[in-house]
Amino acid sequence: MFCEQCGAPIPEGARFCEQCGAPVAQEVDVALVTPAEPEATPVPEPEPQPVHDSQMPRRGDAVPRTGLLPVRLIIGTLILLGLAFAAYWVLANL
């Protein structure tokens, strides 16, 4: 076997060329690298479970509203600032 970089002879089992230090391309047995395909085992599908009354939403149950708190705080703050400004303006113009 010879080095692909410099053409120097390479002894069997060497991982690098002794002349230039280039890595040696190793011959690989395809049968060792390619794993055998495992047998496909069928996966049983789960049986549908009955829905109990306790799992069903009741009429009148509140739906949680997440993410609205910051919006409500901003709107409330703006309303309070508007009322404070209006009160100041009314008292200043008396």
ABEGO torsion letter per residue (X at the ends): XBBAAAGBBBBBGBABBAAAGBBBBBBBBAAAABBBBBBBBBBBBBBBBBBBAAABBBBGBBBBBBGAAAAAAAAAAAAAAAAAAAAAAAAAAX
